[in-house]
Amino acid sequence: MSKQQPFLPVTVVNQTILEEPFSVSIQDILLKLPRGVYSVARSVTTNSILLFESHIDRLRKSDKNIFKTLSELTQDRNNLKELVLKNLQIALRKLIEINEEDQIQEKSVLIFISDRDTFSQQEKGTLNKTFLSKRLLILIHVYPIMKVPNSIKVQICGQARKQPNTKDTKWVSERKKFIEKRSIGVGEILLANKNKELTEGATSNFFIIMNSKIYTSPDNTVLCGITRKLTIKVCKKMGMKIIYKNPKIDKIDQWEEAFITSSSRLVLPIDSVLYEKEEGQLIEKTLDSPKITRNIRRNLIKQMEIESYVIDL
């Protein structure tokens, strides 16, 4: 029996396939790009993207939040969608050509756009050399979904974002300092505001279950992730009550379960929380078996196919 070949990623820029696709992490890719907006999507099948329309809306909203006005690229929603789809179609066709079919059912898709005449000379040089464009940039990078454990350990050590409702590459640089502070074995950082209330993860949204109710931060205090949106829909469908309130660190002993959501991890139970009770003193809180969280995850996976957007290839 022959050994299966590794998943080969594909990078498309302005409808051109790069001969050497990116091979580094998404964080490293975004740190090298000029300032722009992005969204990370997830495929459900070879040619379907989960909540694709929501990603287009997010790109437009983020663009307006950063620059106060919509750019020429994002002003016309239908035009933006068509341009993203054209690049995505090219990427997926190439992906099918160079990979085995069973490898590419579920994958991650980075959608990055930048359409501003405000780049520094250094950024313009990078664009000209690497991305074939002085100004307009639509980049699609398709890559394997990260291997997800059954549960995750988190650490509270980051500050809540000042502009949470925006998928801005600037945030990728800002969050790096929090991620680098995490202890060994920690898979995600939780952010807290000055009132010691938890808002979201550095790369995820955050939920707790307390008194059989779901608690998550108000929409205006976090990046309303697309998987978060679907998770809330699933929880309501299951008859669970959602309370939009920032979980408090000092109530941690009352948490029954906790979990994070993201496009790559879907719904992932938190097994323990590392936090600083007193200055320099780290405490680890272990949470109970995540029975409710696992049920939410199962129902989310069932809902994914219904919420997917099929791309014509």
C-alpha positions as a Markdown table, in Angstrom:
| # | Residue | x | y | z |
|---|---|---|---|---|
| 1 | Met | 0.0 | 0.0 | 0.0 |
| 2 | Ser | 1.5 | 3.3 | -1.1 |
| 3 | Lys | 2.0 | 6.1 | 1.5 |
| 4 | Gln | -0.4 | 9.0 | 1.1 |
| 5 | Gln | 1.2 | 12.2 | -0.1 |
| 6 | Pro | 1.1 | 15.3 | 2.2 |
| 7 | Phe | -1.6 | 17.9 | 1.5 |
| 8 | Leu | -0.2 | 20.5 | -0.9 |
| 9 | Pro | -1.4 | 24.0 | -0.2 |
| 10 | Val | -2.3 | 26.5 | -3.0 |
| 11 | Thr | -1.9 | 30.3 | -3.0 |
| 12 | Val | -3.7 | 32.5 | -5.6 |
| 13 | Val | -3.1 | 36.2 | -5.9 |
| 14 | Asn | -5.2 | 38.3 | -8.2 |
| 15 | Gln | -6.2 | 35.2 | -10.1 |
| 16 | Thr | -2.7 | 34.0 | -10.5 |
| 17 | Ile | -1.4 | 30.8 | -8.9 |
| 18 | Leu | 1.9 | 31.3 | -7.1 |
| 19 | Glu | 4.5 | 28.8 | -8.2 |
| 20 | Glu | 5.7 | 28.5 | -4.6 |
| 21 | Pro | 2.6 | 28.7 | -2.3 |
| 22 | Phe | 3.1 | 29.8 | 1.2 |
| 23 | Ser | 4.3 | 27.1 | 3.5 |
| 24 | Val | 4.4 | 29.0 | 6.8 |
| 25 | Ser | 1.7 | 29.5 | 9.4 |
| 26 | Ile | -1.3 | 31.9 | 8.8 |
| 27 | Gln | 0.0 | 34.2 | 11.5 |
| 28 | Asp | 3.4 | 34.5 | 9.7 |
| 29 | Ile | 1.7 | 35.0 | 6.3 |
| 30 | Leu | -0.5 | 37.9 | 7.7 |
| 31 | Leu | 2.5 | 39.5 | 9.4 |
| 32 | Lys | 4.3 | 39.7 | 6.1 |
| 33 | Leu | 1.3 | 41.2 | 4.2 |
| 34 | Pro | 0.5 | 45.0 | 4.1 |
| 35 | Arg | -2.3 | 46.2 | 6.3 |
| 36 | Gly | -5.6 | 44.8 | 5.1 |
| 37 | Val | -8.6 | 42.8 | 6.1 |
| 38 | Tyr | -9.0 | 39.0 | 6.1 |
| 39 | Ser | -11.3 | 36.2 | 7.1 |
| 40 | Val | -10.5 | 32.5 | 7.6 |
| 41 | Ala | -13.1 | 30.2 | 6.2 |
| 42 | Arg | -13.6 | 26.4 | 6.4 |
| 43 | Ser | -14.7 | 24.1 | 3.7 |
| 44 | Val | -17.4 | 21.4 | 4.3 |
| 45 | Thr | -16.8 | 19.4 | 1.1 |
| 46 | Thr | -14.3 | 19.8 | -1.8 |
| 47 | Asn | -16.2 | 22.7 | -3.3 |
| 48 | Ser | -18.4 | 24.1 | -0.5 |
| 49 | Ile | -17.5 | 26.8 | 2.1 |
| 50 | Leu | -19.2 | 27.2 | 5.4 |
| 51 | Leu | -21.2 | 30.5 | 5.6 |
| 52 | Phe | -19.4 | 32.0 | 2.7 |
| 53 | Glu | -21.7 | 35.0 | 2.5 |
| 54 | Ser | -20.9 | 35.9 | 6.1 |
| 55 | His | -17.2 | 36.0 | 5.2 |
| 56 | Ile | -17.9 | 38.5 | 2.4 |
| 57 | Asp | -19.9 | 40.7 | 4.9 |
| 58 | Arg | -17.1 | 40.5 | 7.4 |
| 59 | Leu | -14.5 | 41.7 | 4.9 |
| 60 | Arg | -16.7 | 44.7 | 4.1 |
| 61 | Lys | -17.4 | 45.5 | 7.7 |
| 62 | Ser | -13.7 | 45.2 | 8.7 |
| 63 | Asp | -12.7 | 47.4 | 5.8 |
| 64 | Lys | -15.1 | 50.2 | 6.9 |
| 65 | Asn | -14.1 | 49.9 | 10.6 |
| 66 | Ile | -10.4 | 50.3 | 9.8 |
| 67 | Phe | -10.5 | 53.0 | 7.2 |
| 68 | Lys | -13.9 | 54.6 | 8.1 |
| 69 | Thr | -15.0 | 54.3 | 4.5 |
| 70 | Leu | -15.4 | 51.4 | 2.1 |
| 71 | Ser | -12.7 | 51.0 | -0.5 |
| 72 | Glu | -13.3 | 50.9 | -4.2 |
| 73 | Leu | -13.0 | 47.1 | -3.9 |
| 74 | Thr | -15.5 | 46.6 | -1.1 |
| 75 | Gln | -18.1 | 49.3 | -2.0 |
| 76 | Asp | -20.0 | 47.0 | -4.3 |
| 77 | Arg | -20.7 | 43.8 | -2.4 |
| 78 | Asn | -21.6 | 41.8 | -5.5 |
| 79 | Asn | -18.4 | 42.8 | -7.2 |
| 80 | Leu | -16.3 | 41.9 | -4.2 |
| 81 | Lys | -18.1 | 38.5 | -3.9 |
| 82 | Glu | -17.5 | 37.8 | -7.7 |
| 83 | Leu | -13.8 | 38.7 | -7.4 |
| 84 | Val | -13.3 | 36.5 | -4.3 |
| 85 | Leu | -15.1 | 33.6 | -6.0 |
| 86 | Lys | -13.0 | 33.9 | -9.2 |
| 87 | Asn | -9.8 | 33.6 | -7.1 |
| 88 | Leu | -11.3 | 30.8 | -5.0 |
| 89 | Gln | -12.4 | 28.8 | -8.0 |
| 90 | Ile | -8.8 | 28.9 | -9.4 |
| 91 | Ala | -7.4 | 27.8 | -6.0 |
| 92 | Leu | -9.8 | 24.9 | -5.6 |
| 93 | Arg | -9.3 | 23.7 | -9.2 |
| 94 | Lys | -5.6 | 23.6 | -8.6 |
| 95 | Leu | -6.0 | 22.0 | -5.2 |
| 96 | Ile | -8.0 | 19.1 | -6.8 |
| 97 | Glu | -5.4 | 18.8 | -9.5 |
| 98 | Ile | -2.5 | 18.3 | -7.2 |
| 99 | Asn | -4.0 | 16.5 | -4.2 |
| 100 | Glu | -5.9 | 13.3 | -3.5 |
| 101 | Glu | -9.6 | 13.8 | -3.2 |
| 102 | Asp | -9.9 | 12.4 | 0.4 |
| 103 | Gln | -7.3 | 14.9 | 1.6 |
| 104 | Ile | -9.2 | 18.0 | 0.6 |
| 105 | Gln | -12.7 | 17.6 | 1.8 |
| 106 | Glu | -12.2 | 19.7 | 4.9 |
| 107 | Lys | -9.6 | 22.5 | 4.7 |
| 108 | Ser | -9.0 | 26.1 | 5.8 |
| 109 | Val | -9.2 | 29.0 | 3.4 |
| 110 | Leu | -7.6 | 32.4 | 4.1 |
| 111 | Ile | -9.2 | 35.3 | 2.2 |
| 112 | Phe | -7.2 | 38.5 | 2.3 |
| 113 | Ile | -8.0 | 41.8 | 0.6 |
| 114 | Ser | -6.2 | 45.1 | 0.4 |
| 115 | Asp | -7.2 | 48.0 | -1.8 |
| 116 | Arg | -5.6 | 51.2 | -0.3 |
| 117 | Asp | -3.2 | 53.7 | -1.7 |
| 118 | Thr | -1.7 | 54.2 | 1.8 |
| 119 | Phe | 1.1 | 51.6 | 1.8 |
| 120 | Ser | 4.6 | 52.6 | 2.9 |
| 121 | Gln | 7.4 | 52.4 | 0.3 |
| 122 | Gln | 8.6 | 49.2 | 2.0 |
| 123 | Glu | 5.1 | 47.7 | 1.7 |
| 124 | Lys | 4.8 | 48.8 | -2.0 |
| 125 | Gly | 8.2 | 47.1 | -2.7 |
| 126 | Thr | 7.0 | 43.9 | -1.1 |
| 127 | Leu | 3.8 | 44.0 | -3.1 |
| 128 | Asn | 5.6 | 44.6 | -6.4 |
| 129 | Lys | 8.1 | 41.9 | -5.8 |
| 130 | Thr | 5.9 | 39.2 | -4.2 |
| 131 | Phe | 2.3 | 39.8 | -5.1 |
| 132 | Leu | 2.5 | 41.3 | -8.6 |
| 133 | Ser | 0.4 | 44.3 | -7.7 |
| 134 | Lys | 1.0 | 47.9 | -6.6 |
| 135 | Arg | -2.4 | 48.4 | -4.9 |
| 136 | Leu | -5.3 | 46.0 | -5.4 |
| 137 | Leu | -4.7 | 42.6 | -3.7 |
| 138 | Ile | -7.0 | 39.7 | -3.4 |
| 139 | Leu | -5.2 | 36.7 | -1.9 |
| 140 | Ile | -6.6 | 33.2 | -1.4 |
| 141 | His | -4.5 | 30.6 | 0.5 |
| 142 | Val | -5.9 | 27.1 | 0.9 |
| 143 | Tyr | -4.2 | 24.9 | 3.4 |
| 144 | Pro | -4.9 | 21.8 | 5.7 |
| 145 | Ile | -7.0 | 22.3 | 8.8 |
| 146 | Met | -4.9 | 22.0 | 11.9 |
| 147 | Lys | -5.2 | 18.8 | 13.9 |
| 148 | Val | -7.5 | 19.5 | 16.8 |
| 149 | Pro | -7.2 | 17.8 | 20.2 |
| 150 | Asn | -10.3 | 16.6 | 22.1 |
| 151 | Ser | -10.0 | 19.5 | 24.6 |
| 152 | Ile | -7.7 | 22.5 | 25.2 |
| 153 | Lys | -6.0 | 24.2 | 28.1 |
| 154 | Val | -6.3 | 28.0 | 28.1 |
| 155 | Gln | -4.5 | 30.9 | 29.9 |
| 156 | Ile | -5.8 | 34.3 | 30.9 |
| 157 | Cys | -3.1 | 36.7 | 30.1 |
| 158 | Gly | -4.1 | 39.1 | 27.4 |
| 159 | Gln | -5.9 | 42.5 | 27.3 |
| 160 | Ala | -9.2 | 42.9 | 25.6 |
| 161 | Arg | -9.0 | 44.5 | 22.1 |
| 162 | Lys | -9.8 | 48.1 | 21.5 |
| 163 | Gln | -11.4 | 47.5 | 18.1 |
| 164 | Pro | -12.8 | 44.0 | 18.5 |
| 165 | Asn | -15.2 | 43.9 | 15.6 |
| 166 | Thr | -12.5 | 44.0 | 12.9 |
| 167 | Lys | -10.4 | 41.3 | 11.2 |
| 168 | Asp | -7.4 | 43.5 | 10.8 |
| 169 | Thr | -3.9 | 42.3 | 10.1 |
| 170 | Lys | -2.7 | 44.9 | 12.7 |
| 171 | Trp | -4.3 | 42.7 | 15.4 |
| 172 | Val | -2.2 | 39.7 | 14.3 |
| 173 | Ser | 0.9 | 41.7 | 15.2 |
| 174 | Glu | -0.6 | 43.0 | 18.5 |
| 175 | Arg | -1.7 | 39.6 | 19.8 |
| 176 | Lys | 1.7 | 38.0 | 19.1 |
| 177 | Lys | 3.0 | 39.4 | 22.4 |
| 178 | Phe | 0.2 | 37.7 | 24.4 |
| 179 | Ile | 0.6 | 34.4 | 22.6 |
| 180 | Glu | 4.4 | 34.4 | 23.3 |
| 181 | Lys | 3.7 | 34.8 | 27.0 |
| 182 | Arg | 1.6 | 31.6 | 27.3 |
| 183 | Ser | 2.9 | 28.7 | 29.5 |
| 184 | Ile | 3.9 | 25.3 | 28.1 |
| 185 | Gly | 0.8 | 23.2 | 27.2 |
| 186 | Val | -1.5 | 26.2 | 26.7 |
| 187 | Gly | -3.4 | 26.1 | 23.4 |
| 188 | Glu | -5.2 | 29.5 | 23.5 |
| 189 | Ile | -5.0 | 32.8 | 25.3 |
| 190 | Leu | -8.1 | 34.4 | 26.8 |
| 191 | Leu | -8.4 | 38.2 | 26.8 |
| 192 | Ala | -9.7 | 40.2 | 29.8 |
| 193 | Asn | -10.8 | 43.8 | 30.2 |
| 194 | Lys | -9.9 | 46.2 | 33.1 |
| 195 | Asn | -12.8 | 44.8 | 35.1 |
| 196 | Lys | -11.4 | 41.3 | 35.0 |
| 197 | Glu | -14.1 | 40.2 | 32.7 |
| 198 | Leu | -13.3 | 37.7 | 29.9 |
| 199 | Thr | -14.2 | 38.8 | 26.4 |
| 200 | Glu | -12.7 | 36.3 | 23.8 |
| 201 | Gly | -9.7 | 34.3 | 22.9 |
| 202 | Ala | -6.7 | 35.6 | 20.9 |
| 203 | Thr | -7.8 | 33.5 | 17.9 |
| 204 | Ser | -11.3 | 32.3 | 19.0 |
| 205 | Asn | -14.6 | 33.2 | 20.7 |
| 206 | Phe | -15.2 | 32.1 | 24.3 |
| 207 | Phe | -18.2 | 30.6 | 26.1 |
| 208 | Ile | -19.0 | 29.3 | 29.5 |
| 209 | Ile | -21.9 | 27.2 | 30.8 |
| 210 | Met | -23.1 | 28.2 | 34.3 |
| 211 | Asn | -26.4 | 27.2 | 35.9 |
| 212 | Ser | -27.2 | 25.3 | 32.7 |
| 213 | Lys | -27.1 | 28.6 | 30.7 |
| 214 | Ile | -24.6 | 29.7 | 28.0 |
| 215 | Tyr | -22.7 | 32.9 | 28.7 |
| 216 | Thr | -20.8 | 34.7 | 26.0 |
| 217 | Ser | -19.7 | 38.3 | 25.6 |
| 218 | Pro | -22.0 | 41.0 | 24.0 |
| 219 | Asp | -21.6 | 41.3 | 20.3 |
| 220 | Asn | -20.1 | 44.8 | 20.5 |
| 221 | Thr | -17.2 | 43.7 | 22.8 |
| 222 | Val | -15.8 | 40.9 | 20.6 |
| 223 | Leu | -15.1 | 39.8 | 17.1 |
| 224 | Cys | -18.3 | 38.0 | 16.2 |
| 225 | Gly | -16.8 | 35.0 | 14.7 |
| 226 | Ile | -18.7 | 33.1 | 12.0 |
| 227 | Thr | -18.4 | 29.8 | 13.9 |
| 228 | Arg | -19.6 | 31.7 | 17.0 |
| 229 | Lys | -22.7 | 32.8 | 15.1 |
| 230 | Leu | -23.5 | 29.3 | 14.0 |
| 231 | Thr | -22.8 | 27.9 | 17.5 |
| 232 | Ile | -25.3 | 30.4 | 19.0 |
| 233 | Lys | -27.9 | 29.3 | 16.4 |
| 234 | Val | -27.4 | 25.7 | 17.2 |
| 235 | Cys | -27.6 | 26.3 | 21.0 |
| 236 | Lys | -30.9 | 28.1 | 20.5 |
| 237 | Lys | -32.2 | 25.3 | 18.4 |
| 238 | Met | -31.3 | 22.9 | 21.2 |
| 239 | Gly | -33.4 | 25.0 | 23.6 |
| 240 | Met | -30.5 | 26.5 | 25.5 |
| 241 | Lys | -30.7 | 30.0 | 26.9 |
| 242 | Ile | -27.9 | 32.4 | 25.7 |
| 243 | Ile | -26.9 | 35.3 | 28.1 |
| 244 | Tyr | -24.7 | 38.0 | 26.4 |
| 245 | Lys | -22.6 | 38.9 | 29.4 |
| 246 | Asn | -18.8 | 38.9 | 29.9 |
| 247 | Pro | -17.8 | 35.9 | 32.1 |
| 248 | Lys | -16.0 | 37.0 | 35.3 |
| 249 | Ile | -12.8 | 35.5 | 36.4 |
| 250 | Asp | -13.8 | 35.6 | 40.1 |
| 251 | Lys | -16.8 | 33.3 | 39.2 |
| 252 | Ile | -14.6 | 30.6 | 37.8 |
| 253 | Asp | -15.5 | 28.1 | 40.5 |
| 254 | Gln | -19.1 | 28.3 | 39.4 |
| 255 | Trp | -18.4 | 27.4 | 35.8 |
| 256 | Glu | -19.8 | 24.0 | 34.8 |
| 257 | Glu | -18.1 | 23.9 | 31.4 |
| 258 | Ala | -16.3 | 26.2 | 29.0 |
| 259 | Phe | -15.4 | 26.1 | 25.4 |
| 260 | Ile | -13.9 | 28.1 | 22.5 |
| 261 | Thr | -15.1 | 28.3 | 18.9 |
| 262 | Ser | -13.2 | 29.0 | 15.6 |
| 263 | Ser | -13.3 | 28.0 | 12.0 |
| 264 | Ser | -10.6 | 25.4 | 12.4 |
| 265 | Arg | -11.5 | 24.1 | 15.9 |
| 266 | Leu | -15.3 | 24.4 | 15.6 |
| 267 | Val | -16.5 | 23.9 | 19.2 |
| 268 | Leu | -13.6 | 22.8 | 21.4 |
| 269 | Pro | -14.1 | 22.0 | 25.2 |
| 270 | Ile | -11.7 | 23.7 | 27.7 |
| 271 | Asp | -10.3 | 21.2 | 30.2 |
| 272 | Ser | -8.4 | 23.7 | 32.4 |
| 273 | Val | -7.9 | 27.4 | 32.8 |
| 274 | Leu | -4.5 | 28.9 | 33.9 |
| 275 | Tyr | -4.8 | 32.3 | 35.5 |
| 276 | Glu | -3.1 | 34.7 | 37.9 |
| 277 | Lys | -4.9 | 34.9 | 41.3 |
| 278 | Glu | -2.3 | 37.1 | 42.9 |
| 279 | Glu | 0.7 | 38.8 | 41.3 |
| 280 | Gly | 3.1 | 36.1 | 40.1 |
| 281 | Gln | 0.9 | 33.2 | 41.4 |
| 282 | Leu | -0.5 | 31.1 | 38.6 |
| 283 | Ile | -3.6 | 28.9 | 39.5 |
| 284 | Glu | -4.9 | 26.1 | 37.3 |
| 285 | Lys | -8.6 | 25.4 | 37.4 |
| 286 | Thr | -9.7 | 22.0 | 36.1 |
| 287 | Leu | -13.2 | 21.9 | 34.6 |
| 288 | Asp | -15.8 | 19.0 | 34.7 |
| 289 | Ser | -16.4 | 16.6 | 31.9 |
| 290 | Pro | -17.8 | 18.6 | 28.9 |
| 291 | Lys | -21.0 | 16.6 | 28.2 |
| 292 | Ile | -23.0 | 19.6 | 27.1 |
| 293 | Thr | -20.2 | 21.1 | 25.0 |
| 294 | Arg | -19.7 | 17.8 | 23.2 |
| 295 | Asn | -23.4 | 17.7 | 22.4 |
| 296 | Ile | -23.2 | 21.2 | 21.0 |
| 297 | Arg | -20.3 | 20.2 | 18.8 |
| 298 | Arg | -22.2 | 17.2 | 17.4 |
| 299 | Asn | -25.2 | 19.4 | 16.6 |
| 300 | Leu | -22.9 | 22.0 | 15.0 |
| 301 | Ile | -21.4 | 19.5 | 12.7 |
| 302 | Lys | -24.8 | 18.3 | 11.6 |
| 303 | Gln | -25.8 | 22.0 | 10.8 |
| 304 | Met | -22.6 | 22.7 | 8.8 |
| 305 | Glu | -23.7 | 21.1 | 5.6 |
| 306 | Ile | -27.0 | 23.0 | 5.6 |
| 307 | Glu | -25.1 | 26.3 | 6.0 |
| 308 | Ser | -22.5 | 25.7 | 3.3 |
| 309 | Tyr | -22.2 | 27.6 | 0.0 |
| 310 | Val | -21.4 | 25.5 | -3.1 |
| 311 | Ile | -18.8 | 26.9 | -5.5 |
| 312 | Asp | -19.2 | 26.0 | -9.1 |
| 313 | Leu | -16.0 | 24.3 | -10.5 |
